C-alpha cells in the first residue's frame, strides 16, 4: 500500500473522529447527538421491587476504580424519573438498604457482607470487557448476585455508555476548528492494551503529530486542573483519539496484521 493511500485513510479516520469529538464538546444543550451519561433501563422480570415503600436506599458497597466518586450514578445527571431513591456509602446502613451495589473491578471477596438479607438485591455493576473482568474475585459469592448492571442489553439493568439522538437543529461548536493550533491528542494510561491500539498510534505518528497524555506519554494534566484539562485539550487540538482497550478477536493477530486491519476499515 502506497504512502498516499495510507495518508488518505488516516485523514478519513481523523475526519470521523473529529465529528465525534466536536459533537461531544458541543454547546447545543438537549440537542446533543451523543449523550455520554448512561441511560438506565430496567427490563428484567426479576427486577421487580414492591412499590409500597415510600423510599428505597441503595448502598454503594465498593469503591469505583478505587475512588468514592461514582460519577456515572449521579441521579440528577441521569434525570431519573424516580425521586424516592437514596444513595449512600455508609456501611452502617447495610440492614436498612434495599440494594447493594458492587463494582466488579473493586470487589474483594473477603470484604463482602457476611450475610445476605432476604429483601435485599445485590447488584453487580460492570462497564469493562470480559478480558478486564477478573472472574476469581467473583466466584466465592457469585450465587448471591441478584441483578447484573452493565453495557450488555441482556443485563437486568441496561446502562449503555451513551446514546445517539437525532439532532433537530444545526450544531454550534464551542471552539472554532480553524483557530486550534495543535493536531491530535490522546489520553491513555494502559500502555499495552489487549486491542494493541498503541500499534496503530505509533504508525500514525510517522505521518502526523500525536501528543500522548497520561502514563503512556510525555504530556500531563496537573492534579489541580481537573476537568479544565479536558477543556484545554478540546480548545487547542483539532482531533482526539479514542480506542477500545479490548477487541477480542484481534488477540490472535500479529501487530502487522492488526495494522493492516485498521488501515483497511
Steps between C-alpha positions, in 0.01 A plus 500: 500500500647835394560782748238707317222250572617456860485875557160517327359230729644672806339829396163326457530347849593837647199666339273243662668550837464877462127470444463289813726725708328822394162346570620409848615854590212678334294759687174405339343396831223244469566468127827310542527204268722305738399485863779370718295460818373140512126450470378242749238256377366221722342230287523166679202327657725422795555867582162561657497691830188569700379858443337515843812652654534877515872493419776261402856506628791397274828422674820545300694221667823516300710781360484593132847428356637576846312831527199616702380692195237290326468762227282284278229468764416866551121481514459864402711458188308185417173697523356203682121488489493376860565738788467247782850349472766565763864422416740447790857382564445446872545131571315541828189521282545143377193363678292797382600479134278358226787452256873445528710624208832324431745621236664191352854639472495606869357182648690332781346166593618544861326837522146412393228482769492179702125465449249575226165639615197348329353832389833632370612491137871465431586676174821431306607810305751468215600711201816308418550235232525131599879518458513765774252339740676268748283192545688377809384801703137415435493120529475475884162673508371504142186313608410799720470741206138583421535746214764596245554860393716558191530611138354169384141527383412171668599636843227540761590870509622624164749790533650586160801727458284748311219535252467653155222755457366665186594868501218738403719807440847594384778435749721785615845400618637660812844553346580604145675213325719728290627692804644190662879488485571133577418184310420183696473415871467159663449438873599148603625320811495138379810491280467137386132437438356171377378681187859616431370845418848635575625325184262707290599823678872437451440449129286813487776706661722432201274726294348751739557647849329319789540637854450218752376595847514280810727215606581404142619838374699814573202731554315525831188654651585648839302380802377854560347532153232235529247528216672822385765280340240346270376849418854604412543200271165563331592863445846442352486169311325436170462126561473259793573128483269255674553123488360199681754322720372158392405358163494131579529356151820699436695324777609219267638740238853639470558879525548509121164334436334733751645800317367367169160446661473864612627637171240303308196599706 
